[in-house]
Amino acid sequence: MLLECKNIKLRAPEPEDLDVLYKWENDTALWSLGCTLAPYSRYDLKQYISSSKDLYESRQLRLMIEVVPVMEAVGTIDLYDFDPYHRRAAVGIMIDRDHQKKGLAGNALSLLCKYAFSFLKLHQLYAYIPVDNEPSRRLFFRCGFKKIGILSGWQQTDEGYKDVLLVNLISGLSDR
């Protein structure tokens, strides 16, 4: 199966994921890593789960990262800012704190890259990584992403503005 490997699978969000999505989306410690400015209600998340998942319509795709055979959701991986003309998308990933440092993020990112390049026929994936987020830097570099630049003063944090590393992976140029 394209979206599954020995210990995880990527799948669409289900109504049963509401509680865990509510927990993750409303974790204010994660907000600075993305663009979240306000909490999400359960109603909003229910609407999101039941809405169309057509990548071409919504320009984004969220997949749950599920550990198999346990069938437990441990994180999410997203394609967003999808551009069908240039065939590229940004990637975001989040693994629950209780499940980090187990190789799940690397497996999920590898699966997503294979899906994006082989099935969706994308040309390029890219990610924005805070320069001081060493685990994310290692993850993306391990999966073949290359540094393409630094965005100075890009992200506002409690400590002031911070630089963000921009990385990308072009189809056919990875080491996989």
Buried (B, 14 or more C-beta within 10 A) or exposed (E): EEBBBEBBBBBEBEEEBBEBBBEBBBBEEEBBBBEBEEEBEEEEBBEBBEEEBEBEEBBBBBBBBBBEEEEEBBBBBBBBBBEEEEBBBBBBBBBBEEBBEBEBBBBBBBBBBBBBBEEBEBBBBBBBBBBEBEEBBEBBBEBBBEEEEEEEEBBEEEEEEBEBBBBBBBBEEBEE
